Amino acid sequence: MQPASLPSLHNYHTLATSKRQENRMFFRFIFCVFIHCHVKPQGLKANNIFLLAGQSNMAGCGGVYNDTKTNLLKWDGQVPPQCIPTSKILTLSLTKTWEIAYEPLHKEIDNLKTCGMGPGMPLSNQILAKLPDFGVIGLVPCAVGGTKIEEWQKGTILYNQLVDRARTAMQSGGNIRALIWYQGESDCGEQDSMLYKGRLEKFFNDVRLDLNSPDLPIILVLISVGEGNFLRNVRDAQVNINLKNVVRIDAMGLTLLPDHLHLDTKSAVSIGQKLANSFLNNF
């Protein structure tokens, strides 16, 4: 009788990697079941609300890859320590109820695309790491990939959804601490880039007016890449926004996915932590 052949080193590595991924998903599932069994939905309330708006780098693409077998985009399911769920970080679901937040944070809102890791969870975990008594954070995902600033103007579907979700989030008694805005890659064509500054300022002013929050803190991410040849115009517009309580962080130099447009997981974590530090230092 011939002895059974041993698996090759390559196959062993593949099997081990697959097993580790299965274990991560299993423990994530167990954690979420534990949380949902011990915290009733009607008992979830957020004290500190953050609005997350913009396009795909806000929605999150970290860990998204092209499955060569199906030619479809998939998320690898890997969640770094900076993005782990906790009962102190909630998200406003598509049905506008507070739930425990976990990645991919925008999967319900940006549901026509494959979402991955974004900046929302590392932003929240970084704040809680520095201020353990900060209170419960409520994230309000509103970002949709591939959208231009004109699609966020007052009266549009995206604008109305943002304002509606923000108002709903406040009904549980929390305060909106900041609007986090990461958008502009789709406005890097010549004409859109020239109109960007005026459109963005109007958007910020309208949101503040409709939320009855004239001093609403806004943290703006300066984009590092764009779909067009006029990235410089959009960045200049973002730098020169002339409104109070608007601060900026820069995404330039961060690592990207192979599409050279979207942040990888490491960079999504980095941006989230920069956003947290900016909020703590300025507001």
Secondary structure, DSSP 8 states (H G I E B T S, - for coil): --------HHHHHHHHHHHHHHHHHHHHHHHHHHHHHHS-GGG---SEEEEEEESHHHH--BTEEEETTTTEEEE-----GGG---TTEEEE-TTS-EEE--SSTTTTTTTTS---B-SHHHHHHHHHHH-TTS--EEEEE---TT--GGGGSTTSHHHHHHHHHHHHHHTTT-EEEEEEEE--GGG-SHHHHHHHHHHHHHHHHHHHHHTT-TT--EEEEE-S--SSS-HHHHHHHHHT---TTEEEEE-TT--B-TTSSSB-HHHHHHHHHHHHHHHHHH-
